């Protein structure tokens, strides 16, 4: 079992089998990650893996449509496309009902890749 800590939901902790989908665990355990489509089309479930990024699977093509290379480097992923292989801690910022990427000052930044 892996431990998932939902930092933006008061530090709520859930246990799940290894290789679980992050969004599905959030839904089942009321973790609170925002979502809409659940299939990688809308980008609503953008979140930041604050701890344990190395315990996530490979970045998917659908994520590349909503996040930039620098976003991935900062730990951002789409929960619906991310499978957890070990303990992680995840946070998110919601703006207009969607998860957003924020800079060091906490300001939302555009996450659409150029030409993507």
FENPERA-V480483 format. One record per residue. N is the residue number from 1. RES is the residue in three letters. PHI is phi in whole degrees, 0 to 359 (* if undefined). Layout:
BEGIN
N & RES & PHI
N & RES & PHI
END
This chain:
BEGIN
1 & UNK & *
2 & UNK & 249
3 & UNK & 252
4 & UNK & 243
5 & UNK & 255
6 & UNK & 266
7 & UNK & 300
8 & UNK & 281
9 & UNK & 240
10 & UNK & 69
11 & UNK & 78
12 & UNK & 307
13 & UNK & 244
14 & UNK & 230
15 & UNK & 253
16 & UNK & 209
17 & UNK & 296
18 & UNK & 304
19 & UNK & 70
20 & UNK & 277
21 & UNK & 284
22 & UNK & 299
23 & UNK & 293
24 & UNK & 297
25 & UNK & 295
26 & UNK & 301
27 & UNK & 294
28 & UNK & 296
29 & UNK & 259
30 & UNK & 56
31 & UNK & 289
32 & UNK & 100
33 & UNK & 297
34 & UNK & 294
35 & UNK & 205
36 & UNK & 221
37 & UNK & 269
38 & UNK & 74
39 & UNK & 234
40 & UNK & 86
41 & UNK & 266
42 & UNK & 261
43 & UNK & 81
44 & UNK & 298
45 & UNK & 270
46 & UNK & 301
47 & UNK & 211
48 & UNK & 243
49 & UNK & 278
50 & UNK & 282
51 & UNK & 220
52 & UNK & 87
53 & UNK & 306
54 & UNK & 292
55 & UNK & 261
56 & UNK & 246
57 & UNK & 280
58 & UNK & 294
59 & UNK & 295
60 & UNK & 264
61 & UNK & 304
62 & UNK & 297
63 & UNK & 292
64 & UNK & 295
65 & UNK & 281
66 & UNK & 243
67 & UNK & 231
68 & UNK & 269
69 & UNK & 307
70 & UNK & 292
71 & UNK & 292
72 & UNK & 299
73 & UNK & 298
74 & UNK & 276
75 & UNK & 100
76 & UNK & 282
77 & UNK & 214
78 & UNK & 258
79 & UNK & 301
80 & UNK & 291
81 & UNK & 253
82 & UNK & 255
83 & UNK & 250
84 & UNK & 260
85 & UNK & 253
86 & UNK & 197
87 & UNK & 296
88 & UNK & 221
89 & UNK & 233
90 & UNK & 233
91 & UNK & 228
92 & UNK & 203
93 & UNK & 236
94 & UNK & 254
95 & UNK & 221
96 & UNK & 55
97 & UNK & 81
98 & UNK & 235
99 & UNK & 291
100 & UNK & 230
101 & UNK & 274
102 & UNK & 240
103 & UNK & 274
104 & UNK & 300
105 & UNK & 273
106 & UNK & 85
107 & UNK & 267
108 & UNK & 294
109 & UNK & 238
110 & UNK & 292
111 & UNK & 252
112 & UNK & 284
113 & UNK & 293
114 & UNK & 290
115 & UNK & 71
116 & UNK & 260
END
